[in-house]
Structures are given as structure tokens and as C-alpha cells.
Amino acid sequence: MRDDGPLNADPDPDDAVVEGALRPTTLADFIGQERVKSQLGLVLEAASRRNRTADHVLISGPPGLGKTTLACIIAAEMNAPLRLTSGPALQHAGDVAAVLASLQPGEVLFVDEIHRTARAAEEMLYLAMEDFRVDVVVGKGPGATAIPLDIERFTLVGATTRAGLLPSPLRDRFGFTAHLDFYDSADLEVIITRSATLLNVPVDALGVAEIAGRCRGTPRIANRLLRRVRDWAQIHGDGVVTQDSARAALELYEVDALGLDRIDQAVLDALVRRFGGGPVGLSTLAVAVGEEAETIETVSEPFLVRLGMLLRTPRGRMATPAAWRHAGLEPPRPDAAQQSLDLA
């Protein structure tokens, strides 16, 4: 899709506002996740027809797939105000009580990374989610008194990247649970084309496909790569995002054809070239690439495992034959790999 406007026009003074508009505001505009959209649309439509607040919603899935966007959409579809907070910000029961007591009728409370909420704060959420009241404790010790405080009916939307860390009493209080999956290339191409239109960036189909193939199945990364390719095309090209400009830009930013970035490639290189394919411990691997172990475990490893290039074993991380081939090396023979395991 090409834009007929001037390619080298002055940047729009409201460009920051336009980039903020990349986030869809209705379920109809939300691309992909069709199963979740259908289920969530039914929940919201039923609540709207009954003129009641929607059930509490838990959204899980990897980062960048649209959990926060869906929370905003829920508030918009219910024509309700939205309150944003996060699990790490709710460390005491008083933190939760202060937020809940100030909610407006029907308000949507979005708690990002809800699995990181402190236990005392979680326990106060239990009563609030079911009975729409909280018990405020006044005093200390034997003389302490719990004063029940009614709160307005609200909808809690929790987002988590690690649903398994949520305690069962909290998870069971959500009326609807959704899990977001990684996007396929077709949906990502639609997302990139839509974002390019909003950013007034001329693109062609091959350029869109090139970006879609390198963004790890994640819309947030797709939009970020689109902006970087746009920059390259404006500085070094004619302003049009083509396949050649996308390849050149992403090569500059060290994103390869599979979407592996600098850290991913460093992990594979260390695993294959320095440690003979493993097994190697996470902390040793992190030191070898100069990154924190948590970064390797939460950012790089899930994608490498999904590509079938890395194995997590009781003895440590191991490279698969696909990782060896990606590094341009011949995989070791099966008997040699088994001997390596025995020696480890």
C-alpha cells in the first residue's frame, strides 16, 4: 500500500499523538485473537443488556500481545472510566483499600502484573471482588476493630504474564479468563498496515511481510520495528518502506530473518561455539553473554524454545540441531551429543 502524499513532507507536529493512537479502542478494531474477542464480546454485551457491571476479567499471555489494550477496550465498550495500577504498587492492604474506596460506579480497575500483588493486598481483593466491600482495620492488637466499608460495583481486569503464580482463591474469583496467543503472519501484516496508515508511512506488501516475519509474533514489537524501518527509509531511502529498506534497517538494528535480536544471537553463539552445545547452567550462560540471568530466562529463552533452538534440561541449557544450523555450523553426531551429556 503506497501513500500518494509527499514522501519527504515535514513531520506531523502531532506525530506523538498519532503513535499513541496505534492502540485500538474497540473490539471491532482489535486484530487477531478471534476466539478471545468472541468470548469477551459476549460477556460485555450481556452485561450491557442487563445494565450491570461486567464480570471480573483475567487476561494472561506473553508481553506485547494486547492485555493492556483489551483492558482499555473493556472500559470503552462498557462506557466506564478506567483506573490503571499494577501489582507491585499494591503492597499493603491500605493500598488496595484506598484505590477501591475511590472507585466510581461501574469503573474498570486494571491491575497489570497482578501476580506480583502482595499477599495482604490480595486477600483484601477477595472480599471486594465478591461482595463489593472491604474491611478497614482500626487499631492494633486485641483492641483492633474491623469496620466494613461498602464500595461501588466495579470490574477488575487483571493482566499477568505468569498465570501459574496467581493463588487459586484469586484466580477463581474472575468470571472470565482469557489467554492471548502469539499472532500469525497474516494478522501481523494487517496490524502493520493499519499502523503504517495511522503514522502516514507509505509501505508496500513485501515490506510489510518482511517486518511481520521478524517481530516474534508480537504486535508491540511489530509496531516498534515499523518505526525503526520508517526512520531508515526516510534517512537513507525515498521514504517508502519496501522489502529492501526493511531488510537493511533490521540488519542495522541486529534483528535477523527469524526475529532473533542481539541478545538471542549472543546466547546461541555462546551455547554453540563456547560450550559445544551444552548443557550449560543459566548463570554461566548469562555471564558469557554479559546479561542478567533473569533477562536471558524471561526475554530470550521463551522465543528460542518456541523456535526449537534451545532445550531446558535438568542439567542445563542445550542447543538443538536447528541452533547449530542457524549459527552456520554442522550439528554434532547424536553419539557425540550423548557422550557430551554423559561427561557432564
Secondary structure, 3 states (H helix, E strand, C coil): CCCCCCCCCCCCCCHHHHHHCCCCCCCCCCCCCHHHHHHHHHHHHHHHHCCCCCCCEEEECCCCCCHHHHHHHHHHHCCCCEEEEEHHHCCCHHHHHHHHHCCCCCCEEEEECHHHCCHHHHHHHHHHHHHCEEEEEECCHHHCEEEEEECCCCEEEEEECCHHHCCHHHHCCCCEEEECCCCCHHHHHHHHHHHHHHCCCCECHHHHHHHHCCCCCCHHHHHHHHHHHHHHHHHHCCCCECHHHHHHHHHHCCCCCCCCCHHHHHHHHHHHHHCCCCCECHHHHHHHHCCCHHHHHHHHHHHHHHCCCEEEECCEEEECHHHHHHCCCCCCCHHHHHHHHHHC
